[in-house]
Amino acid sequence: MNKSSIIYIAGHNGLVGSAITRRLKSENYSNLIMCASSDLDLKKQADVKTFFKDNRPEYVFLAAAKVGGIYANNTYPADFIYDNLMIQTNIIHSSYLFGVKKLLFLGSSCIYPKNCPQPMKEEYLLSGYLETTNEPYAVAKIAGIKMCQAYNRQYGTNYISVMPTNLYGPGDNYDLHNSHVLPALIRKFSEAKAENIPFVEIWGTGTPRREFLYMDDLADACVFLMQNYNEGEIVNIGVGKDLTIKELAELIKKIAGYKGELRFDHTKPDGTLRKLLDVSKLTAMGWEAKTGLEEGISRTCISYEKI
């Protein structure tokens, strides 16, 4: 990419897309294409083809997706598989039809098997059964990876796929029914402190381990890979460190200044017991995350309080 390249950020209003957009603007990329979902339904093939025909992007960051936590994935599995399959299929195929030079597809660490060896290496993809709570979403993302690889093989395209770990940051979704664990906890602790609630209830046992990446670090990695990586095999993006949900809750409790009790609801699902990415491939290329977890959560808490 150069500063005047025509760059389409699909999903620019989302957590990931907005971070990528900010990153590109900060480096003075001047020809960014963005289109809100109210103006372009990415699930409609004809509309997506028309958009690509009219705008002719040279580079595409495919960050548009339907996302959510355990509750949302369990409650709306059909929506998660249909919406994501349609969105990514239409964008990838239109990128081929209209000569996009390079596309970056954003997957998810949930593509890896439920009982995957830890940390999870890229080659572990499709080596075992998926976690049932988010299987439809994971299957859609795996299809996107394989579609990019198939188009590279058959048509000589340059489509790369990246697998970020759990993401967070200002502008996240704080809806308790649809959000991921970290923003949900920020909301719970903030409200409990404000309303003097004596305890905060947390889903599951608190023992599963998770890795968290600040959204601006992900954006930096995506731009780095768009500039420096040209192979079909997937690349993990993470920090290479994890912690338990209980440890996460205790950290957010401290940052939020909440003094009450933690209560874990053992009747609720834990999900996968551990999800830690092996990031040695990306590290070997010269990229590492810069934002520490406490620093990132502090920024996110400040942003949430301003909502």
Buried (B, 14 or more C-beta within 10 A) or exposed (E): BEEEBBBBBBBBBBBBBBBBBBBBEEEEBEBBBBBEBEEBEBBBBEBBBEBBEEEEBBBBBBBBBBBBBBBBBBEBBEBBBBBBBBBBBBBBBBBBEBEBBBBBBBBBBBBBBBEBEBBBBBEBBEEEEBBBBBBBBBBBBBBBBEBBBBBBEEEEBBBBBBBBBBBBBBBBBBBEEBBBBBBBBBBBBBBBBEEEBEEBEBBBBBEBBBBBBBBBBBBBBBBBBBEEBEEBEBBBBBBBBBBBBBBBBBBBBEBBEBEBEBEBEEEBBBBBEBBBBBBEBBEEBEBEBEBEBEEBBBBBBEBBEEE
